[in-house]
Amino acid sequence: MSTLRVKPFDALTAAELDAWHALRAANPALDSPYFHPGFAAAVHAGGRDVHVAVGAGNGVFLPHHREGRLLRPVGWPGADFQGPIAAAGAAFQPLDLLGNGAGAYEFDHLLEEAPGFDRWVISRRPSPYLDVTGGLTGYLGRASRSGKDNMGQARRRAAKAGRELGTVRFEADSTDATALKQVIELKRAQYAATGAKDYFAEPDRVRLLENLLRTRGTDFGGVLSTLHAGEHLLAAHFGLRSGAVLHWWFPVYDPAYARLSPGWILLRELVAAAPALGIARIDLGRGEDEYKRRAKTGESVVCQGIVTRNPARRAAASALSKAKEIARTVRSRRSP
């Protein structure tokens, strides 16, 4: 019998939220803002129901969504780190999530350290990060040659943008709601141009970013960074922050200024601003983007898989994962 009880996020008691905070604070693997209860709160407030599986004695919390018989991590498909909030080394039985009509729990960015999930993992992929301790000087001391080269090019291109378009201005932590709308518009245009699924086609996801922009503080909140040259918005980024960790979530740039590589200029400015923001690490999230490979100073591992008692369903998920991996390999071989 399951030792978990499931309740709506907004039904959690103050004692349960305190226990969530305490578990997270004691486990360094959970320092990503995705594991902060503020993220689940913002998703829930945006209009997408969040439920939380709570372990006996408040020893574990796993926020999730339910779609019919399928459970998915809170914030899916936009959550770049997933897993139970529990003490390091704690025992956890993922099958306890199933029952009461729930037939499977699917994950795609599960922490490799997540307890009890090994048998359910189908594939693993790297999730790069930047160690920005010491700001730009510290980062350059740890960066690869390509990372250093691209940061140097970004400095020169920023100077060029200033000469051609006007004074370059970077704001590390903006509260400009209009700028956030521009970020979403540019991101949706990027999805349309590349044929990718439009994340912001669902209104609750727009509300999520709006809620996060209004959430201020170093403990948890949204961070909007903008890069202008004269009156022109060259690039921007909306991410999540908790403590010393910033998660690089929705970076965008205006294609009209692609020749200036404004995304690299913005990233360089953000690395330089990190000490003033109290940021020591920027998580870039899972992905094969070339700039992530060049910029990273290290990487963690996230897992994809499904918890289910149905062997056929697991086999189908495994086949789909292998097909996607083959497609990624083909694309990478075709890339210059």
Buried (B, 14 or more C-beta within 10 A) or exposed (E): EBBBEBEEBEEBEEEBBEBBBEBBEEBEBBBBBBBBBBBBBBBBBBEBEBBBBBBEEBBBBBBBBBEEEBBBBBBBEBBBBBBBBBBEEBEBBBBBBBEEEBBBBBBBBBBBBBBBBEEBBBBEBBBBBBBBBBBBEBBBEBBEEBBBEBBEBBBEBBEBBBEEBEEBEBBBBBEBEEBBEBBBEBBBBBBEEEEEEEBBEBEBBBBBBBBBBEBBEEEBBBBBBBBBBEEBBBBBBBBBBBBBBBBBBBBBBBEEBEEBBBBBBBBBBBBBBBBEBEBBBBBBBBBEBEBBBBBBBEBBEBBBBBBBEEEEBBEEBBEEBEEEBEEEEEEEEEEE
